[in-house]
Amino acid sequence: QVQLVESGGGSVQAGGSLRLACAASAVIRSTYCMGWFRQAPGKEREVVARVGSEGSIRYEEAVKGRVTVSKDNAKNTLYLQMNSLKPEDTAKYYCAADSLCRIDFHKWQDWGQGTQVTVSS
């Protein structure tokens, strides 16, 4: 089991940018899948981006072109660069990891506590 700690959230105006970080307590094996997810009040948790075990990255349509996932293996840290933020991006953002790369992310084994992102119009 890996502990994940997100940081970098905050309040910005529409059009602004934020960079979220997810620090892992140990080296994430290359066979793991990782991802960024978000949950707005009263809504279901949804995928922002998934990183496959082979390193491929898939972005959800709602954020495609505005966010970029990167990873610093030396720091065991996953990043989410978010640009051109919109009020509808307001949510708590979580990173997660799973050794089995399950399709259903609700079953992923390791989750951070989340970091709040608030975008005002």
C-alpha positions in Angstrom: 0.0 0.0 0.0 1.2 3.5 -0.9 0.3 6.7 0.9 -0.5 9.6 -1.4 -0.6 13.2 -0.4 -2.0 15.9 -2.7 -1.1 19.6 -2.6 -1.3 22.7 -4.7 -5.0 23.4 -4.6 -6.4 26.8 -4.0 -8.8 29.5 -5.2 -8.3 31.1 -8.6 -10.3 33.2 -11.1 -11.6 31.7 -14.3 -8.8 31.5 -16.9 -6.2 31.0 -14.2 -3.8 28.0 -13.6 -2.9 25.6 -10.9 -0.4 22.8 -10.5 -1.4 20.0 -8.3 1.1 17.6 -6.9 0.7 14.0 -5.6 3.6 12.8 -3.5 3.8 9.1 -2.9 5.3 7.6 0.2 7.2 5.0 -1.8 8.3 4.3 -5.3 5.3 3.6 -7.5 6.1 0.5 -9.4 6.0 0.9 -13.1 3.2 -1.8 -13.2 0.9 0.5 -11.3 -1.7 2.7 -12.9 -2.2 6.2 -11.5 -4.7 8.9 -12.0 -6.3 12.2 -11.1 -9.9 12.3 -10.1 -12.3 15.0 -8.9 -15.5 15.3 -7.0 -17.7 18.3 -6.9 -20.3 18.8 -4.1 -23.4 16.7 -4.8 -21.8 14.9 -7.7 -20.1 11.6 -8.4 -16.3 11.3 -8.4 -15.1 11.4 -11.9 -11.9 10.8 -13.8 -9.7 13.7 -14.9 -6.8 11.7 -16.3 -5.5 8.1 -16.1 -1.9 7.0 -16.5 -1.6 3.5 -17.7 1.1 1.1 -16.5 2.8 1.5 -19.8 2.9 5.3 -19.3 0.1 6.2 -21.6 -2.1 9.1 -20.5 -5.8 9.4 -21.2 -7.6 12.7 -20.5 -11.3 13.1 -20.1 -13.1 15.2 -22.7 -14.0 17.9 -20.2 -10.4 18.8 -19.5 -8.6 17.7 -22.7 -6.4 20.4 -24.0 -6.4 22.3 -20.7 -4.6 19.8 -18.3 -1.3 18.0 -18.5 -0.2 15.1 -16.3 3.5 14.6 -15.6 5.6 12.5 -13.3 8.9 13.0 -11.5 10.1 9.5 -10.7 13.0 10.8 -8.7 10.6 12.5 -6.3 7.8 9.9 -6.5 5.5 12.7 -7.5 2.6 12.9 -10.0 1.6 16.4 -11.2 -1.5 17.8 -12.7 -1.0 21.1 -14.5 -4.4 22.8 -15.1 -4.7 25.9 -17.3 -7.7 27.9 -18.5 -9.6 26.9 -15.5 -13.4 27.2 -15.5 -15.9 27.5 -12.6 -17.1 24.0 -13.5 -13.6 22.7 -12.6 -14.4 23.5 -9.0 -14.0 20.3 -7.0 -11.9 18.3 -4.6 -9.1 16.7 -6.6 -7.7 13.3 -5.7 -4.8 11.2 -6.9 -4.9 7.5 -6.8 -2.9 4.4 -7.6 -3.8 0.8 -8.3 -1.5 -2.2 -8.8 -4.2 -4.0 -10.8 -5.1 -1.1 -13.1 -8.8 -1.9 -12.6 -11.2 -0.3 -15.1 -13.5 0.7 -12.2 -11.5 3.4 -10.5 -13.8 3.2 -7.5 -12.0 0.0 -6.6 -8.5 1.5 -6.8 -6.6 0.6 -3.7 -4.6 3.8 -2.8 -6.1 7.3 -2.5 -4.9 10.6 -1.2 -7.0 12.9 1.0 -7.7 15.3 -1.8 -7.0 19.0 -2.4 -9.7 21.6 -3.0 -9.7 23.6 -6.2 -12.2 26.6 -6.4 -12.6 28.6 -9.6 -14.5 31.8 -9.5 -16.1 33.5 -12.4 
